[in-house]
Every structure is written in C-alpha cells, then in structure tokens.
C-alpha cells in the first residue's frame, strides 16, 4: 500500500485515493474548491516521489518545474511526499476593505493586497480564508485601477464563502490570495503595421 507523507505526518493511502482526500482524512487543511482541477486552489508541492503527470495539467510551467501539483487530481502510484507549506509561499495576504451589494444576489468585494498582484483582464484568483475555505473568482477590476482588487461574488443559498462575505463583520478581515490564474485573458497585440501603397 502506498504511503503519503506531508510535513512530517505519514498517511496510508486508500486504493485510488487522491492526495486531497488523504490529507483531509488526516485533518490536514488544504484549500480546495472545485475538486476538478480547474480552480487550482489545492496546490501542494511534491518534495519526494514521482510527480503524477495528470495532476499538473493546466499549471504554469514555473509551477510544474517546482513540483507543484493539484492535490485533487494527484493519485499516487507509489510513496509520495508533499508539502502544504510550500504552496503558502505562493499566496499574498490581503484585507477586505469594502463590500457593497450590487443587486439582491451579487456583492462587489474590494480587497487590498499587501503586495502587488500583476494580472491581466480575464484572469481569476483564489480567495482563501484562514480556515482553508477557498473559492476562485474572476477579477472584475482593470489592472491599472490602483491598489485595490475588485471581485463580483454571487451570493448562493447555502454558499459558505458568499454568505460569509455578505456578513457585516467581514470588513477588515484578513484573507489570502493565490494567483492570478487562467489563460483566457486579454493579450496585448502589437500595433498594426502601416502599409504603403505606391
């Protein structure tokens, strides 16, 4: 039976169990959201063992080179050692500085990151709460709009993150941001070349 090691803790893997489920079973907090590999919330870093190739699909080359994998997609075929703390280095601390209701079920959430977050129009980021709850949201602000980021969040019935964001006491709360992610974004195009016709 394969074994998973994480930051000093050893976990016997169940047949066909992915890394995320094994870590959760061992009460190790890993941010996660979609569980399909799209949101990239559940990154962990492989420090020893064979990196499951499928678990790196959609990741930036720089993350793949460092051994990061999507825990929800990583099903180890042998012993594997991962680090949750390695992924924390990819996160930026931020503060919730404003929440406004744009409609009955949509919030505008403004965040002030502690350091610059370079992004392009169309990219998304993952918002991570202190307890590990994570959700991916498209960035609604333009890159040149100043030091605050804007997200538009649909408040879903029973939605854990959206319900929390709509509470009065959320202003000033500390969160973490991971990203930006996504390649479906506006790309800068070179100016059209002028053609001279003689």
C-alpha positions in Angstrom: 0.0 0.0 0.0 1.4 3.4 -1.0 2.1 6.0 1.7 1.7 9.7 1.6 4.0 11.9 3.8 3.1 15.6 4.5 5.2 17.9 6.6 6.2 15.1 8.9 2.9 13.2 9.1 2.5 9.8 7.4 -0.8 8.6 5.9 -1.5 5.2 4.4 -3.3 5.8 1.1 -6.5 4.0 0.3 -6.9 2.4 -3.2 -7.2 5.1 -5.9 -7.3 7.9 -3.3 -6.2 11.3 -4.3 -3.8 13.4 -2.3 -6.5 15.9 -1.3 -8.8 13.3 0.2 -5.9 11.6 2.0 -4.8 14.9 3.5 -8.3 15.8 4.6 -8.8 12.3 6.1 -5.7 13.1 8.2 -7.2 16.5 9.2 -4.5 18.4 7.3 -6.1 21.7 6.0 -5.7 22.2 2.2 -7.6 24.9 0.4 -9.9 23.5 -2.2 -13.0 24.5 -4.2 -14.0 22.8 -7.4 -12.3 19.4 -6.9 -11.9 19.1 -10.7 -8.5 20.8 -11.2 -9.9 24.0 -12.7 -9.7 26.4 -9.8 -6.1 25.5 -8.8 -6.9 26.1 -5.1 -5.5 22.8 -3.8 -1.8 23.2 -4.9 0.7 21.1 -2.9 4.4 20.7 -3.6 5.9 17.2 -4.3 9.2 17.0 -2.4 9.9 13.3 -3.0 8.5 10.7 -5.2 7.1 10.6 -8.8 5.0 13.6 -9.8 1.7 12.4 -11.2 1.6 14.0 -14.7 -2.2 14.3 -14.8 -2.0 16.4 -11.6 0.0 19.1 -13.4 -2.4 19.7 -16.3 -3.2 23.4 -16.7 -0.4 24.6 -14.4 2.1 27.3 -15.4 5.5 25.9 -16.4 7.1 27.6 -13.5 4.8 25.8 -11.0 5.4 22.4 -12.8 9.1 22.9 -12.6 8.9 23.4 -8.8 6.9 20.2 -8.4 3.5 21.7 -7.6 0.5 19.5 -8.3 -3.2 19.8 -8.0 -4.0 17.6 -4.9 -7.5 16.8 -6.1 -6.0 15.3 -9.3 -3.0 13.5 -7.8 -3.5 9.8 -7.4 0.0 8.4 -6.3 1.1 5.1 -7.7 3.8 4.8 -5.1 5.1 6.6 -2.0 4.8 10.3 -2.2 6.0 13.2 0.0 4.3 16.6 -0.3 4.4 19.9 1.4 1.4 22.1 2.1 3.6 24.9 3.4 5.3 25.2 0.0 2.1 26.4 -1.6 1.6 29.0 1.2 4.6 30.9 -0.3 2.6 31.4 -3.4 -0.1 33.4 -1.5 -0.4 37.1 -0.9 -2.0 38.4 2.3 -4.9 40.8 1.7 -7.6 42.7 3.6 -11.2 43.1 2.8 -11.6 46.8 2.6 -15.2 47.2 1.2 -18.3 45.1 0.4 -21.2 46.6 -1.5 -24.4 44.9 -2.7 -24.7 45.5 -6.5 -28.0 43.6 -6.6 -30.0 41.2 -4.4 -27.6 38.4 -5.0 -24.3 40.0 -6.2 -21.7 41.6 -4.0 -18.8 43.8 -5.0 -15.9 42.8 -2.8 -12.8 45.1 -2.7 -9.5 43.7 -1.5 -6.3 45.4 -0.7 -3.3 43.1 -1.2 -0.1 43.6 0.9 2.0 43.4 -2.3 1.4 44.0 -6.0 -0.5 41.3 -7.9 0.2 41.5 -11.6 -2.7 40.2 -13.6 -4.4 40.6 -17.0 -8.0 41.2 -17.8 -9.9 37.9 -17.8 -7.8 36.1 -15.2 -9.0 34.8 -11.9 -7.7 34.4 -8.4 -8.4 32.1 -5.5 -9.6 33.7 -2.3 -8.5 31.7 0.8 -10.0 32.1 4.2 -7.9 31.4 7.4 -9.7 28.1 7.9 -8.7 26.9 4.4 -12.0 27.5 2.7 -11.1 28.7 -0.9 -13.1 29.9 -3.9 -12.0 31.1 -7.3 -13.4 34.4 -8.6 -12.8 36.3 -11.8 -11.1 39.7 -11.2 -13.5 42.4 -12.1 -11.2 45.4 -11.8 -8.8 46.5 -14.5 -5.1 46.1 -13.9 -4.4 49.8 -14.0 -7.2 50.8 -11.5 -5.0 51.3 -8.4 -4.0 49.2 -5.4 -7.4 47.5 -4.7 -8.8 44.5 -6.4 -12.5 44.1 -7.2 -14.4 40.8 -7.3 -18.1 40.3 -8.1 -19.4 37.5 -5.9 -22.8 35.8 -6.4 -24.4 35.1 -3.1 -25.7 31.5 -3.3 -28.2 30.0 -0.9 -26.1 27.9 1.5 -22.9 29.2 -0.1 -20.2 29.2 2.6 -17.9 31.8 1.2 -20.5 34.1 -0.3 -22.6 34.0 2.9 -19.5 34.9 4.9 -18.6 37.8 2.6 -22.1 39.2 3.0 -21.9 39.4 6.8 -21.4 42.8 8.4 -18.3 41.8 10.4 -16.3 40.8 7.3 -14.8 44.3 6.7 -11.2 44.4 7.7 -10.9 40.6 7.7 -7.6 39.1 6.6 -7.6 36.7 3.7 -5.0 35.2 1.3 -4.9 35.4 -2.5 -3.5 32.9 -4.8 -3.0 33.6 -8.5 -3.6 35.1 -10.9 -4.5 32.1 -12.9 -6.2 31.4 -16.3 -5.1 31.9 -19.8 -8.5 33.0 -21.2 -7.5 36.7 -21.0 -6.9 39.8 -23.0 -3.5 39.8 -24.6 -1.6 42.8 -25.8 -1.3 42.9 -29.5 1.3 44.8 -31.5 0.1 47.9 -33.2 -1.0 47.3 -36.9 1.8 47.9 -39.3 1.2 50.6 -41.8 1.3 49.6 -45.4 2.4 52.0 -48.1 0.8 51.5 -51.4 2.6 53.1 -54.4 
